Amino acid sequence: MLSIHKLSKTYANGAHALEAIDLSLQPGAITAIVGGSGCGKSTLLRLIAGLDQASEGTIRMGRDLIREPHPDIGIIFQEPRLLPWLTVADNVGFGLRGRPAEEREALVANILAQIGLGGYAARWPRELSGGQQQRVAIARALVANPKALLLDEPFSALDMVTRQGLHQQLLALWSARKPTILMVTHDVDEAVLLADRIIVMKPNPGRIATVIDNPQARPRDRLASGFERAQREVIAALDRTMRGGEAAPVEAVGGWW
């Protein structure tokens, strides 16, 4: 289990990014974080990934205290961040360099086949479309079979059709491997489609405003009434964070998001 206790972050310039975050992520669940700009969503992911240090509080992966990158925690960023001087296969296998070559090649070939890029191993990143590059980034994060996977808006720069295709590929990979996923998104539709639980954050400093369970069965239908109700519940919670906590009936929310 990935657990966060009383986590706070204040930067050297005095900016108070996070305050007293308590969160437990159950194994195999998908959790989405939504919130307005400046509520500390990406800061929280960086702390969990071990890329930055908390001012107060703890992050644990099982019994391990997270203070630096951990082999059981993978991360996918908004940009693919592929190394242009490496082939697709070498980018995917970059984190497996300590393993025997035969094992590494087998793992890379298997994950590339799963994401539909089995014939692209020898290609260079510049030869791929944006969606293909992001699929390679997903493969790189999953090839070592991490227990937890962090997603920092990895689909936000893609067109709608490409994004929806990647949603389905991510769900297929998750279904086969069942990592715990924590994702940051600005897209309410994306959060409702993918997540079992949606955390709404509020800013100044970043705190958890509310947690919304999303028990809809998969595969989820965007046109179903339950999907629309979940969207409106999330939008209403977001609206309340912008109104300083005032109640806003779900039916009245027009959506600033």
C-alpha positions as CSV (number, residue, x, y, z in Angstrom):
1,M,0.0,0.0,0.0
2,L,1.1,3.6,-0.8
3,S,0.4,5.7,2.2
4,I,0.8,9.5,2.9
5,H,0.6,11.0,6.4
6,K,0.4,14.7,7.3
7,L,2.4,15.6,4.2
8,S,3.3,19.3,3.8
9,K,5.5,21.2,1.4
10,T,6.8,24.8,1.8
11,Y,9.4,26.0,-0.8
12,A,12.5,28.1,0.0
13,N,10.7,31.2,-1.3
14,G,8.0,30.7,1.2
15,A,5.3,29.3,-1.2
16,H,3.2,26.9,0.8
17,A,2.3,24.2,-1.7
18,L,0.7,21.5,0.4
19,E,-0.7,21.2,3.9
20,A,-1.4,18.1,5.9
21,I,-2.2,15.6,3.1
22,D,-3.4,12.2,4.4
23,L,-4.0,9.6,1.8
24,S,-4.0,5.8,1.4
25,L,-4.0,4.1,-2.0
26,Q,-5.3,0.6,-2.0
27,P,-3.4,-1.9,-4.1
28,G,-4.6,-2.2,-7.7
29,A,-7.0,0.9,-7.5
30,I,-7.0,3.9,-9.8
31,T,-7.2,7.3,-8.1
32,A,-7.5,10.6,-9.9
33,I,-6.6,14.0,-8.5
34,V,-8.3,17.1,-9.8
35,G,-8.2,20.7,-8.7
36,G,-7.5,24.3,-9.8
37,S,-4.1,25.6,-10.7
38,G,-1.8,26.1,-7.7
39,C,-3.4,23.4,-5.5
40,G,-0.2,21.3,-5.4
41,K,-1.3,18.3,-7.6
42,S,2.0,18.0,-9.4
43,T,4.0,18.8,-6.3
44,L,2.3,15.9,-4.6
45,L,3.2,13.5,-7.4
46,R,6.9,14.7,-7.3
47,L,7.1,14.0,-3.6
48,I,5.6,10.6,-4.0
49,A,8.0,9.8,-6.8
50,G,10.9,10.8,-4.6
51,L,11.9,13.7,-6.9
52,D,11.5,16.3,-4.1
53,Q,11.5,16.3,-0.3
54,A,8.6,17.0,1.9
55,S,8.8,19.8,4.6
56,E,6.8,17.6,7.0
57,G,5.1,14.3,7.0
58,T,5.9,10.9,5.5
59,I,5.3,8.8,2.4
60,R,5.6,5.1,2.5
61,M,5.5,2.3,-0.1
62,G,4.7,-0.6,2.1
63,R,7.2,-0.3,4.9
64,D,9.7,1.7,2.9
65,L,10.0,5.5,3.6
66,I,10.1,7.4,0.3
67,R,12.8,10.0,0.2
68,E,14.2,9.3,-3.3
69,P,13.0,7.4,-6.4
70,H,11.9,3.9,-5.5
71,P,12.0,0.9,-7.9
72,D,8.3,0.0,-7.1
73,I,7.1,3.5,-8.2
74,G,7.0,4.5,-11.8
75,I,6.0,7.9,-13.2
76,I,4.8,9.2,-16.6
77,F,5.1,12.9,-17.2
78,Q,3.0,15.2,-19.4
79,E,5.8,15.1,-22.1
80,P,7.1,11.6,-23.1
81,R,10.7,12.7,-22.3
82,L,12.3,10.1,-24.5
83,L,16.0,10.1,-25.1
84,P,16.4,11.1,-28.7
85,W,19.8,9.2,-29.2
86,L,18.2,5.9,-28.1
87,T,15.9,3.7,-30.1
88,V,12.4,2.9,-29.0
89,A,13.6,-0.4,-27.5
90,D,16.5,1.2,-25.7
91,N,14.2,3.9,-24.3
92,V,11.8,1.4,-22.9
93,G,14.6,-0.8,-21.5
94,F,16.5,2.1,-20.0
95,G,15.6,1.3,-16.4
96,L,16.4,-2.4,-16.9
97,R,20.1,-1.9,-17.6
98,G,21.1,-4.0,-14.6
99,R,19.3,-7.1,-15.8
100,P,20.7,-9.8,-18.2
101,A,20.4,-8.8,-21.8
102,E,18.2,-11.7,-22.8
103,E,15.7,-10.9,-20.0
104,R,15.7,-7.2,-20.8
105,E,15.1,-7.9,-24.5
106,A,12.2,-10.2,-23.7
107,L,10.5,-7.7,-21.3
108,V,10.9,-4.9,-23.8
109,A,9.5,-7.0,-26.7
110,N,6.5,-8.1,-24.6
111,I,5.5,-4.6,-23.4
112,L,5.9,-3.1,-27.0
113,A,3.6,-5.8,-28.3
114,Q,1.1,-5.0,-25.6
115,I,1.0,-1.3,-26.6
116,G,0.8,-2.1,-30.3
117,L,4.3,-1.0,-31.2
118,G,5.9,-4.4,-31.6
119,G,7.4,-3.5,-35.0
120,Y,8.8,-0.2,-33.8
121,A,11.7,-1.4,-31.6
122,A,14.4,-0.1,-33.9
123,R,12.8,3.3,-34.6
124,W,14.0,6.6,-33.2
125,P,11.7,8.9,-31.2
126,R,11.6,11.5,-33.9
127,E,10.0,8.9,-36.3
128,L,7.0,8.5,-34.0
129,S,3.8,10.5,-33.6
130,G,2.9,12.2,-30.3
131,G,0.6,9.5,-29.3
132,Q,3.2,6.8,-30.2
133,Q,5.8,8.6,-28.1
134,Q,3.5,8.7,-25.2
135,R,2.8,5.0,-25.6
136,V,6.5,4.4,-25.4
137,A,6.7,6.5,-22.2
138,I,3.9,4.3,-20.7
139,A,5.8,1.2,-21.7
140,R,9.0,2.5,-20.2
141,A,7.2,3.1,-16.9
142,L,5.4,-0.3,-16.8
143,V,8.2,-2.6,-18.2
144,A,9.7,-3.2,-14.7
145,N,6.2,-4.0,-13.4
146,P,6.1,-1.3,-10.6
147,K,3.6,-1.7,-7.8
148,A,2.5,2.0,-8.2
149,L,2.3,4.2,-11.2
150,L,2.1,8.0,-11.1
151,L,0.6,9.9,-14.1
152,D,1.1,13.6,-14.3
153,E,-1.4,14.7,-17.0
154,P,0.2,12.4,-19.7
155,F,-2.6,12.8,-22.2
156,S,-3.3,16.5,-21.9
157,A,-1.3,17.5,-25.0
158,L,-2.9,15.0,-27.3
159,D,-6.0,15.3,-29.6
160,M,-9.3,13.7,-28.4
161,V,-9.1,10.6,-30.6
162,T,-5.5,9.8,-29.6
163,R,-6.3,10.5,-26.0
164,Q,-9.3,8.2,-25.9
165,G,-7.3,5.4,-27.6
166,L,-4.6,5.8,-25.0
167,H,-7.2,5.6,-22.2
168,Q,-8.2,2.2,-23.5
169,Q,-4.6,1.0,-23.8
170,L,-3.8,2.2,-20.3
171,L,-6.9,0.4,-18.9
172,A,-5.9,-2.8,-20.7
173,L,-2.3,-2.7,-19.3
174,W,-3.7,-1.9,-15.9
175,S,-6.1,-4.8,-16.1
176,A,-3.3,-7.2,-16.9
177,R,-0.9,-5.9,-14.3
178,K,-3.0,-4.2,-11.7
179,P,-0.6,-1.5,-10.4
180,T,-1.9,1.1,-8.1
181,I,-2.4,4.2,-10.2
182,L,-2.4,7.8,-9.0
183,M,-3.1,10.3,-11.8
184,V,-3.3,14.1,-12.0
185,T,-5.7,15.4,-14.6
186,H,-7.5,18.6,-15.5
187,D,-10.1,16.6,-17.5
188,V,-13.2,15.6,-15.4
189,D,-14.3,13.2,-18.2
190,E,-10.9,11.5,-18.0
191,A,-11.1,11.2,-14.2
192,V,-14.6,9.7,-14.3
193,L,-13.7,7.3,-17.1
194,L,-10.5,5.9,-15.5
195,A,-10.7,6.3,-11.7
196,D,-12.2,4.3,-8.9
197,R,-11.9,7.3,-6.6
198,I,-11.5,11.0,-7.4
199,I,-9.8,13.4,-5.0
200,V,-10.7,17.1,-5.3
201,M,-8.1,19.5,-4.0
202,K,-8.3,23.1,-3.1
203,P,-5.5,25.7,-3.2
204,N,-3.6,28.1,-0.9
205,P,-2.2,25.8,0.4
206,G,-3.1,22.6,-1.4
207,R,-5.4,20.4,0.6
208,I,-7.8,17.6,0.0
209,A,-11.3,19.2,-0.2
210,T,-13.3,16.0,-0.8
211,V,-13.1,12.4,-2.0
212,I,-15.6,11.0,-4.4
213,D,-16.0,7.3,-4.9
214,N,-16.8,6.2,-8.5
215,P,-18.2,2.6,-8.3
216,Q,-19.3,2.4,-12.0
217,A,-18.4,-0.9,-13.6
218,R,-15.9,-1.1,-16.4
219,P,-16.0,-0.6,-19.4
220,R,-17.7,2.8,-18.7
221,D,-20.1,4.4,-21.1
222,R,-19.7,8.2,-21.4
223,L,-23.3,8.4,-22.5
224,A,-24.7,6.5,-19.5
225,S,-26.7,8.4,-16.9
226,G,-24.3,7.2,-14.1
227,F,-21.3,8.7,-16.0
228,E,-23.0,12.1,-16.3
229,R,-24.0,12.1,-12.6
230,A,-20.4,11.4,-11.6
231,Q,-19.2,14.2,-13.8
232,R,-21.6,16.6,-12.3
233,E,-20.7,15.6,-8.7
234,V,-17.0,16.2,-9.5
235,I,-17.7,19.6,-11.2
236,A,-19.9,20.6,-8.2
237,A,-17.0,19.8,-5.8
238,L,-14.6,21.8,-7.9
239,D,-17.0,24.7,-8.0
240,R,-17.2,24.7,-4.2
241,T,-13.4,24.9,-4.0
242,M,-13.5,28.1,-6.1
243,R,-16.4,29.6,-4.1
244,G,-14.5,29.1,-0.8
245,G,-16.6,26.2,0.4
246,E,-20.1,27.5,-0.3
247,A,-22.6,24.8,-1.1
248,A,-23.5,24.6,-4.8
249,P,-26.3,22.2,-5.9
250,V,-25.1,19.8,-8.5
251,E,-28.0,20.7,-10.8
252,A,-27.0,24.4,-10.7
253,V,-23.4,23.9,-11.7
254,G,-22.7,25.2,-15.2
255,G,-19.0,24.2,-15.0
256,W,-16.0,26.5,-14.9
257,W,-13.7,23.6,-15.4
